[in-house]
Amino acid sequence: MAAARVSQSYYEAFAKRMEMAGIRPHHKIAIGVSGGADSMALCILASLWKCSELGTDAKISDHINGLVGLVVDHGLRAGSGIEANHVQTRVSSLGIQCDILQCEWPNGPPKQGHLQEAARNARYKILKDKCKQYHIGVLLVAHHADDQAELLVLRLSRHSGVAGLAGMAFVCQVFSDYSGTCADHGILLVRPLLCFNKDDLYKICEEADQKWVEDPTNQNMAFARNRIRKFLRNLQSCAMLV
């Protein structure tokens, strides 16, 4: 396994965010991985951070100590299982143990109007449950600055109140749905990439010579979030011409 390389400024920004969240290299950490440039960049940065800070203690066999990638296969489009296997291979090549988690839909797939929300809820539940199984207390997800902007515009369009306009939290506590307070497993959900924009994450992957996948549903303008993303990109392009 060859070590990935990225610009020092990217590494330092990531390390600072981890420190701000109170996360130390010896902590057991899970990463939610879609296989897109966002989550692959997160895997690259997390693996470099662990290896740099732990030194010779970073490795157990072929894997980085205390770092697990979790790929959720929602099973909602053709070829998702094959794609999940490709993502698992790429994450494993970074020295990260990687598991594929299958979503189950006992009542059938969610309807189109609720697809993204249902997929998100199922994804977070299965991620939290796997963290509980592995006794992992920190879950990293790859939301970035562009995601934050999209969410704020989406909430504005839905007339959210002040609380809604606060956006996504950098750090928050989430809990498994298991009953019984003693059995509840508190998990720290951390978004260390909120200080990065999408272009930064593409650059990180390119610097590390790391491939990623593009989710075709991101091009579906039936979803409000995708329409907002396109609008913000067009707005940014116009601003650059001024």
Backbone bond lengths (Angstrom), bond angles and torsions (degrees), N, CA, C in turn:
res aa  C-N    CA-C-N  psi(-1)  N-CA   C-N-CA  omega(-1)  CA-C   N-CA-C  phi
1 M - - - 1.466 - - 1.517 109.93 -
2 A 1.316 118.12 116.29 1.464 122.43 177.26 1.525 109.49 -83.48
3 A 1.348 115.00 138.08 1.465 119.10 -179.26 1.524 109.86 -72.00
4 A 1.328 115.99 135.61 1.458 120.81 176.39 1.526 109.08 -72.36
5 R 1.329 115.99 155.41 1.457 121.00 179.05 1.525 109.38 -129.05
6 V 1.319 116.12 135.93 1.461 120.81 175.83 1.522 107.94 -138.49
7 S 1.323 115.76 166.43 1.463 121.18 179.02 1.528 110.72 -58.85
8 Q 1.313 115.87 142.20 1.460 121.18 -178.73 1.521 111.56 -59.23
9 S 1.319 117.03 -34.71 1.472 120.19 -178.89 1.528 111.14 -64.26
10 Y 1.329 117.37 -37.86 1.457 120.72 177.13 1.529 110.74 -66.84
11 Y 1.337 115.25 -44.26 1.467 119.62 -179.56 1.531 110.25 -61.98
12 E 1.315 117.03 -45.73 1.464 120.80 -177.61 1.526 111.34 -64.90
13 A 1.340 117.01 -39.04 1.466 120.03 178.33 1.517 110.45 -63.14
14 F 1.332 116.46 -41.28 1.463 120.57 178.70 1.526 110.78 -66.28
15 A 1.320 117.19 -47.09 1.464 121.20 -179.12 1.530 110.98 -59.97
16 K 1.329 116.34 -38.02 1.462 119.97 178.52 1.520 111.15 -64.89
17 R 1.333 117.39 -40.07 1.470 120.68 179.45 1.528 110.74 -66.35
18 M 1.311 116.77 -38.53 1.465 119.88 178.03 1.529 110.19 -64.51
19 E 1.318 116.15 -40.03 1.463 120.29 177.72 1.520 110.46 -65.00
20 M 1.331 117.19 -41.84 1.459 121.23 178.93 1.524 111.57 -61.36
21 A 1.335 116.40 -33.04 1.465 121.23 -179.90 1.517 112.00 -80.55
22 G 1.318 117.06 -6.02 1.458 120.81 -179.51 1.513 113.30 78.80
23 I 1.339 117.18 20.90 1.465 121.40 -178.80 1.513 109.16 -94.72
24 R 1.324 115.35 132.09 1.453 121.58 179.46 1.529 110.00 -110.84
25 P 1.326 117.42 154.78 1.466 120.38 -176.05 1.520 114.89 -58.27
26 H 1.335 117.98 -27.59 1.458 119.84 -178.62 1.533 112.66 -80.02
27 H 1.314 118.31 -8.58 1.464 121.17 179.41 1.525 110.60 -68.64
28 K 1.326 115.68 146.69 1.468 120.77 173.54 1.522 108.41 -79.86
29 I 1.324 116.46 128.12 1.461 122.13 -171.30 1.520 110.24 -131.70
30 A 1.329 115.78 136.77 1.461 121.77 171.21 1.521 108.81 -110.36
31 I 1.330 115.79 149.87 1.465 121.76 177.72 1.526 108.37 -123.54
32 G 1.326 116.61 126.12 1.457 120.66 172.34 1.521 108.78 -76.75
33 V 1.331 116.98 120.88 1.464 121.05 -172.81 1.525 110.77 -122.24
34 S 1.333 116.24 122.76 1.458 121.33 174.39 1.524 110.94 -96.13
35 G 1.319 115.94 -24.13 1.458 121.13 -175.72 1.512 112.87 100.17
36 G 1.350 117.02 -7.76 1.451 120.86 176.39 1.521 111.13 -73.36
37 A 1.329 116.39 173.69 1.466 120.52 -178.93 1.525 111.67 -58.90
38 D 1.326 117.13 -33.84 1.466 121.30 -178.16 1.527 110.75 -61.33
39 S 1.337 115.57 -56.76 1.461 119.18 -174.99 1.522 112.15 -74.08
40 M 1.330 118.34 -28.92 1.465 119.06 176.14 1.529 110.11 -69.13
41 A 1.327 117.33 -38.04 1.467 120.24 175.33 1.526 110.25 -62.83
42 L 1.327 116.62 -38.73 1.460 120.91 177.74 1.529 110.55 -63.14
43 C 1.322 116.62 -42.18 1.467 120.42 177.45 1.528 111.13 -61.96
44 I 1.328 116.12 -42.98 1.470 120.81 179.47 1.525 110.45 -60.19
45 L 1.333 116.42 -49.76 1.464 120.83 -177.35 1.522 111.52 -65.67
46 A 1.326 117.07 -42.67 1.471 120.44 -178.73 1.518 111.04 -65.57
47 S 1.337 117.26 -40.49 1.465 119.86 179.80 1.530 110.89 -66.92
48 L 1.330 117.01 -41.60 1.464 120.50 177.59 1.525 111.22 -63.57
49 W 1.319 116.30 -42.20 1.461 121.53 -179.46 1.519 111.15 -63.06
50 K 1.326 116.60 -46.71 1.463 120.90 178.96 1.531 110.78 -60.40
51 C 1.331 115.89 -49.78 1.464 120.49 -176.55 1.519 111.75 -64.92
52 S 1.339 116.98 -40.64 1.456 121.40 -178.77 1.526 111.52 -66.78
53 E 1.325 115.91 -42.43 1.465 120.20 -174.98 1.531 112.83 -80.23
54 L 1.334 117.39 -33.12 1.468 120.31 -177.09 1.522 112.92 -92.21
55 G 1.316 117.39 -18.86 1.455 120.30 178.76 1.520 112.19 62.41
56 T 1.333 115.98 -129.57 1.474 120.35 -176.53 1.519 112.85 -68.84
57 D 1.336 117.31 -15.52 1.467 120.66 178.93 1.527 112.34 -85.45
58 A 1.326 116.81 1.18 1.462 120.11 -173.20 1.524 112.93 -74.45
59 K 1.336 117.79 -27.90 1.459 120.61 -170.31 1.526 112.84 -104.41
60 I 1.327 115.27 137.78 1.455 122.66 165.61 1.516 105.48 -123.30
61 S 1.334 116.29 110.95 1.462 120.66 -174.42 1.530 108.09 59.14
62 D 1.347 116.90 -124.33 1.467 120.12 -178.82 1.520 112.51 -95.44
63 H 1.322 118.14 2.82 1.463 121.61 -174.12 1.521 112.26 -114.54
64 I 1.308 114.96 153.92 1.459 121.67 176.22 1.526 108.68 -77.87
65 N 1.296 115.59 132.03 1.462 122.10 -175.98 1.535 111.43 -62.91
66 G 1.340 116.13 125.16 1.461 120.82 172.97 1.505 115.44 73.88
67 L 1.341 117.84 27.27 1.462 121.41 179.04 1.527 109.07 -135.25
68 V 1.338 116.12 121.42 1.461 121.52 -176.18 1.526 109.72 -130.71
69 G 1.330 116.49 129.50 1.457 121.15 173.12 1.515 110.13 -93.18
70 L 1.316 116.84 136.44 1.464 122.18 -179.28 1.527 109.26 -121.25
71 V 1.321 116.02 112.93 1.465 122.72 179.94 1.522 108.12 -102.06
72 V 1.303 117.49 121.81 1.467 121.66 179.80 1.527 109.37 -98.77
73 D 1.317 115.20 120.18 1.468 120.96 173.90 1.517 107.51 -97.34
74 H 1.333 116.12 106.79 1.464 120.26 -178.31 1.526 112.31 -72.74
75 G 1.330 116.88 -20.45 1.457 120.72 179.91 1.516 113.80 65.87
76 L 1.334 117.07 29.92 1.459 120.70 -174.81 1.531 113.37 -105.37
77 R 1.328 116.79 -1.44 1.461 118.90 175.45 1.526 109.67 -145.70
78 A 1.293 115.00 154.15 1.460 120.50 -178.09 1.527 110.43 -61.03
79 G 1.304 115.36 137.44 1.458 120.10 177.39 1.512 115.02 83.45
80 S 1.337 118.40 3.82 1.471 119.63 -177.27 1.528 111.40 -65.80
81 G 1.336 117.12 -33.22 1.457 120.18 179.57 1.518 112.01 -67.78
82 I 1.331 116.13 -41.28 1.471 120.77 177.79 1.525 109.78 -64.20
83 E 1.323 115.76 -42.54 1.462 120.16 179.09 1.527 110.80 -62.32
84 A 1.329 117.17 -42.04 1.464 121.02 178.95 1.524 111.19 -60.41
85 N 1.327 117.10 -38.39 1.466 120.74 178.10 1.528 111.33 -65.33
86 H 1.342 116.48 -39.92 1.468 120.38 177.21 1.531 110.54 -62.83
87 V 1.329 115.65 -42.97 1.465 120.23 -179.84 1.528 109.92 -64.11
88 Q 1.323 116.88 -42.77 1.463 120.77 178.49 1.526 110.99 -57.28
89 T 1.329 116.67 -43.26 1.462 121.22 179.17 1.521 111.15 -62.08
90 R 1.329 117.27 -42.53 1.459 121.11 -179.21 1.525 111.89 -66.84
91 V 1.327 116.34 -41.69 1.465 119.92 179.03 1.527 110.05 -66.62
92 S 1.329 116.93 -41.33 1.463 121.14 178.93 1.522 111.30 -62.20
93 S 1.336 117.24 -32.54 1.464 120.76 -179.66 1.523 111.74 -66.46
94 L 1.332 117.01 -17.59 1.464 121.88 176.55 1.529 111.72 -87.85
95 G 1.332 115.82 1.96 1.459 120.24 -179.36 1.512 113.77 86.22
96 I 1.323 115.85 15.85 1.467 120.66 -177.73 1.528 109.68 -104.74
97 Q 1.320 116.88 124.69 1.458 120.12 171.81 1.524 107.81 -57.43
98 C 1.317 117.15 134.43 1.460 119.51 -175.01 1.522 111.17 -136.30
99 D 1.333 115.80 126.50 1.461 122.42 178.92 1.523 109.96 -112.04
100 I 1.319 116.30 145.15 1.467 122.12 172.33 1.527 108.18 -101.34
101 L 1.315 116.08 126.92 1.465 122.43 -179.46 1.517 108.97 -111.12
102 Q 1.311 116.82 131.66 1.461 122.20 -176.76 1.528 111.11 -98.94
103 C 1.328 116.45 127.59 1.471 120.60 172.10 1.525 108.91 -79.13
104 E 1.311 116.16 141.24 1.453 121.40 175.88 1.526 108.84 -115.39
105 W 1.322 114.82 139.69 1.460 121.11 -179.16 1.543 108.14 -123.53
106 P 1.338 117.21 79.74 1.472 120.30 -175.62 1.525 113.60 -61.00
107 N 1.335 116.93 -25.84 1.462 120.75 179.38 1.527 112.31 -101.41
108 G 1.318 115.40 16.62 1.458 119.54 -178.30 1.513 111.51 91.54
109 P 1.335 118.44 162.18 1.462 122.53 -179.79 1.525 111.17 -59.51
110 P 1.329 117.75 148.48 1.469 120.71 178.03 1.515 111.41 -65.16
111 K 1.335 115.48 153.25 1.458 120.46 179.51 1.529 110.42 -71.89
112 Q 1.320 115.27 157.16 1.466 121.30 -172.96 1.522 112.69 -54.43
113 G 1.329 118.29 -42.71 1.455 120.81 -176.42 1.516 113.72 -66.51
114 H 1.326 117.01 -19.30 1.466 121.09 -178.47 1.525 111.71 -119.44
115 L 1.320 116.97 15.08 1.459 121.71 -171.74 1.521 112.51 -61.76
116 Q 1.326 117.27 -52.38 1.464 120.24 -175.72 1.523 111.81 -65.19
117 E 1.334 116.55 -41.19 1.462 119.97 179.33 1.519 111.11 -65.27
118 A 1.330 116.87 -44.34 1.461 120.94 -179.81 1.525 111.09 -64.35
119 A 1.331 116.29 -41.29 1.463 120.34 179.24 1.529 110.44 -64.43
120 R 1.324 116.05 -41.01 1.464 119.93 179.62 1.531 110.71 -63.67
121 N 1.331 116.95 -45.95 1.465 120.29 -179.28 1.522 111.52 -62.24
122 A 1.334 115.73 -42.97 1.462 120.03 179.10 1.525 110.60 -65.15
123 R 1.322 115.81 -40.01 1.466 120.80 -178.83 1.522 111.14 -62.43
124 Y 1.326 117.26 -47.96 1.455 119.53 -177.69 1.522 111.70 -67.44
125 K 1.311 117.38 -34.75 1.461 119.63 178.41 1.525 110.77 -64.16
126 I 1.332 116.28 -46.75 1.459 119.25 -177.83 1.527 111.44 -69.11
127 L 1.332 117.43 -33.14 1.462 120.52 175.92 1.522 111.13 -66.35
128 K 1.321 116.15 -44.90 1.465 119.40 179.87 1.521 111.26 -64.43
129 D 1.318 116.60 -40.38 1.460 119.95 -179.37 1.528 111.54 -65.97
130 K 1.327 117.48 -37.45 1.468 120.45 178.03 1.526 110.32 -68.96
131 C 1.331 117.47 -37.69 1.463 120.21 175.39 1.525 110.40 -60.70
132 K 1.310 116.57 -40.02 1.468 120.75 178.11 1.524 109.76 -62.31
133 Q 1.324 116.47 -45.00 1.456 121.20 -179.18 1.533 111.40 -60.03
134 Y 1.347 116.37 -40.33 1.461 121.69 -177.66 1.534 113.18 -88.99
135 H 1.329 117.26 -0.18 1.468 121.83 -177.68 1.531 110.77 57.72
136 I 1.316 114.65 44.91 1.455 121.92 178.38 1.527 109.46 -101.91
137 G 1.324 116.62 132.88 1.455 120.37 -175.32 1.513 115.17 -103.88
138 V 1.342 117.91 -3.25 1.469 121.35 -177.39 1.527 109.56 -131.50
139 L 1.326 115.84 127.52 1.464 121.66 176.32 1.523 108.61 -120.16
140 L 1.332 116.89 119.41 1.457 121.93 176.60 1.517 109.92 -95.36
141 V 1.324 116.74 135.12 1.459 121.45 173.65 1.524 108.29 -126.84
142 A 1.340 115.82 157.56 1.467 120.67 -164.29 1.526 115.23 -99.51
143 H 1.336 118.31 26.20 1.461 118.98 175.75 1.530 109.81 -62.01
144 H 1.322 115.80 139.50 1.465 120.80 -176.22 1.529 110.34 -126.75
145 A 1.335 116.31 -174.82 1.464 121.21 -174.09 1.522 112.56 -61.83
146 D 1.337 117.36 -37.18 1.464 120.05 178.81 1.527 110.94 -66.19
147 D 1.334 116.54 -38.32 1.469 120.33 176.43 1.527 110.29 -61.41
148 Q 1.327 115.21 -41.00 1.461 119.34 -179.53 1.529 111.04 -62.32
149 A 1.325 116.68 -43.12 1.465 121.14 178.74 1.524 110.83 -63.10
150 E 1.331 116.46 -42.41 1.468 120.58 179.37 1.522 110.87 -62.15
151 L 1.323 116.22 -41.45 1.459 120.06 -178.94 1.524 111.34 -65.13
152 L 1.319 117.08 -41.18 1.460 120.56 179.74 1.529 111.30 -63.08
153 V 1.343 116.51 -42.59 1.459 119.85 178.15 1.529 110.34 -65.64
154 L 1.331 116.44 -40.82 1.468 120.33 178.48 1.519 110.95 -61.08
155 R 1.322 116.21 -43.75 1.477 119.61 -179.30 1.522 111.48 -70.67
156 L 1.317 116.16 -34.21 1.473 118.86 174.82 1.529 110.47 -61.76
157 S 1.312 115.74 -41.93 1.466 120.23 -179.06 1.515 111.96 -65.75
158 R 1.333 116.40 -21.69 1.462 121.00 -179.75 1.527 111.76 -102.57
159 H 1.354 114.96 12.18 1.477 121.48 175.78 1.528 111.96 58.95
160 S 1.340 115.43 43.67 1.464 119.52 177.05 1.521 109.80 -67.30
161 G 1.324 114.63 154.71 1.449 120.16 177.29 1.517 111.17 -80.19
162 V 1.323 115.62 -169.36 1.462 121.50 -177.84 1.520 110.84 -59.43
163 A 1.338 117.43 -41.72 1.464 120.83 -178.73 1.522 111.17 -61.46
164 G 1.339 116.19 -40.73 1.453 120.41 -179.72 1.511 112.50 -66.26
165 L 1.340 116.02 -33.16 1.460 120.55 -178.42 1.525 112.76 -78.19
166 A 1.337 116.67 -1.58 1.463 119.74 177.83 1.529 111.51 -70.94
167 G 1.320 116.70 -19.36 1.455 120.15 179.04 1.511 112.57 80.09
168 M 1.336 115.72 -167.94 1.459 121.50 -179.69 1.515 110.52 -79.06
169 A 1.323 115.79 138.89 1.459 120.51 178.76 1.522 110.60 -75.78
170 F 1.312 116.51 143.53 1.464 121.62 174.39 1.530 109.88 -64.28
171 V 1.330 115.83 -42.58 1.462 121.87 179.03 1.522 108.31 -136.74
172 C 1.322 116.37 135.98 1.469 120.04 173.35 1.519 109.01 -151.47
173 Q 1.327 115.24 159.93 1.454 121.35 -179.97 1.519 109.18 -98.11
174 V 1.317 116.55 130.88 1.461 121.26 175.93 1.516 108.33 -125.46
175 F 1.346 114.96 157.82 1.451 119.25 -175.47 1.514 110.80 -130.52
176 S 1.327 115.57 151.35 1.452 120.83 174.91 1.513 109.08 -70.47
177 D 1.340 116.19 159.06 1.454 121.30 -178.46 1.525 112.99 -85.10
178 Y 1.327 117.74 5.39 1.458 119.85 179.82 1.527 109.24 -64.91
179 S 1.320 116.54 141.79 1.462 121.29 -178.40 1.517 110.14 -79.89
180 G 1.348 115.44 157.01 1.454 120.26 177.80 1.515 110.73 93.00
181 T 1.330 115.81 118.43 1.459 119.05 -174.38 1.521 112.48 -62.44
182 C 1.320 117.92 -32.27 1.464 120.15 -178.92 1.519 111.44 -69.74
183 A 1.334 115.92 -28.53 1.467 119.73 -177.52 1.516 112.15 -87.30
184 D 1.339 117.80 -14.32 1.451 120.29 -178.48 1.528 110.08 -63.68
185 H 1.296 115.30 137.26 1.462 121.57 -176.51 1.516 107.68 -115.99
186 G 1.337 116.10 104.16 1.449 119.85 -179.37 1.513 111.10 -69.46
187 I 1.322 116.37 131.96 1.456 121.50 -179.20 1.523 108.35 -124.52
188 L 1.313 115.85 133.47 1.460 121.42 177.16 1.521 107.66 -88.62
189 L 1.331 116.14 115.59 1.466 121.78 177.19 1.519 108.04 -93.35
190 V 1.330 116.23 120.84 1.464 120.89 -173.54 1.524 109.89 -124.38
191 R 1.326 115.17 136.56 1.468 122.19 177.46 1.532 108.44 -116.24
192 P 1.331 117.76 81.50 1.469 120.06 -174.00 1.523 114.70 -75.78
193 L 1.335 117.77 -4.89 1.466 120.14 -177.00 1.528 113.19 -100.87
194 L 1.312 118.51 9.90 1.467 119.69 -178.22 1.527 112.73 -65.17
195 C 1.324 116.47 -15.80 1.470 119.44 177.16 1.529 111.78 -92.77
196 F 1.332 117.20 0.89 1.466 122.26 178.13 1.526 109.26 -106.67
197 N 1.322 117.61 147.11 1.458 119.36 171.26 1.526 109.56 -99.78
198 K 1.321 115.86 174.31 1.460 120.22 -175.43 1.525 111.89 -60.33
199 D 1.321 117.30 -40.95 1.460 120.57 -179.81 1.528 111.46 -61.80
200 D 1.348 116.44 -36.61 1.464 119.83 176.42 1.527 110.81 -58.21
201 L 1.329 115.71 -42.54 1.463 120.24 -175.30 1.525 111.30 -70.64
202 Y 1.336 116.43 -36.43 1.465 118.87 172.87 1.530 110.20 -61.07
203 K 1.325 116.72 -42.70 1.461 120.75 -178.55 1.524 111.32 -64.36
204 I 1.328 116.85 -39.24 1.466 120.62 178.82 1.524 110.40 -61.56
205 C 1.331 116.15 -45.16 1.469 119.81 178.27 1.523 111.16 -63.39
206 E 1.316 116.16 -40.85 1.464 119.84 -179.64 1.526 111.19 -66.69
207 E 1.326 116.70 -41.38 1.470 120.35 178.44 1.525 111.52 -62.25
208 A 1.326 115.82 -36.30 1.468 121.02 -179.05 1.522 112.29 -87.95
209 D 1.339 116.80 2.92 1.459 122.33 -178.32 1.532 110.45 55.21
210 Q 1.321 114.68 42.85 1.460 121.31 -176.42 1.535 111.06 -107.83
211 K 1.321 116.85 124.80 1.460 120.88 177.39 1.526 110.06 -78.93
212 W 1.331 115.00 159.50 1.460 121.20 176.82 1.521 108.83 -143.12
213 V 1.330 116.59 171.73 1.465 121.04 177.56 1.527 108.71 -111.09
214 E 1.302 115.45 152.92 1.461 121.82 174.47 1.528 107.99 -109.33
215 D 1.323 115.89 121.00 1.464 121.11 -179.46 1.528 108.88 -72.67
216 P 1.342 118.86 118.16 1.470 120.06 -177.93 1.525 113.25 -63.72
217 T 1.337 117.37 -22.63 1.475 119.11 179.67 1.523 111.42 -68.60
218 N 1.346 117.30 -18.59 1.466 119.96 178.10 1.524 112.18 -68.57
219 Q 1.333 116.85 -14.51 1.463 121.29 178.73 1.523 112.00 -96.37
220 N 1.330 116.74 -0.24 1.464 121.25 -177.33 1.528 109.56 -83.51
221 M 1.333 117.12 108.51 1.461 121.61 -176.70 1.529 113.09 -75.71
222 A 1.320 116.50 2.89 1.469 119.56 174.15 1.526 110.38 -71.59
223 F 1.339 116.61 -20.58 1.460 121.48 -179.37 1.522 109.36 -93.11
224 A 1.336 116.36 129.83 1.464 121.53 -177.33 1.524 111.85 -58.17
225 R 1.311 116.39 -39.30 1.467 119.45 -177.23 1.529 110.88 -63.00
226 N 1.318 116.99 -37.19 1.460 119.90 179.15 1.524 111.49 -68.65
227 R 1.332 116.57 -36.50 1.467 119.93 177.30 1.526 110.48 -65.58
228 I 1.317 116.22 -39.53 1.463 120.53 178.84 1.526 109.93 -66.68
229 R 1.329 116.79 -40.81 1.464 120.58 179.33 1.531 110.31 -59.95
230 K 1.315 116.17 -44.59 1.467 120.51 179.31 1.516 110.54 -64.08
231 F 1.332 117.09 -41.95 1.462 121.33 179.14 1.527 111.08 -60.83
232 L 1.341 117.33 -44.95 1.460 121.06 -178.60 1.528 111.84 -66.99
233 R 1.327 116.67 -35.76 1.466 119.69 177.53 1.527 110.81 -67.21
234 N 1.335 115.97 -41.05 1.464 119.45 177.26 1.510 111.24 -64.26
235 L 1.333 115.30 -39.20 1.460 120.54 178.46 1.531 111.08 -63.65
236 Q 1.335 115.53 -41.68 1.459 119.97 178.17 1.522 111.27 -64.79
237 S 1.320 117.09 -39.75 1.467 121.11 178.79 1.519 110.77 -63.10
238 C 1.338 116.37 -41.30 1.464 120.53 178.64 1.523 111.22 -64.60
239 A 1.339 115.96 -40.00 1.466 120.12 -178.99 1.521 111.17 -64.37
240 M 1.342 115.84 -33.72 1.465 119.82 -179.35 1.521 111.55 -70.01
241 L 1.349 116.52 -22.27 1.462 120.43 -178.84 1.523 112.18 -85.40
242 V 1.328 116.04 -15.30 1.468 119.95 -177.67 1.526 111.03 -75.24
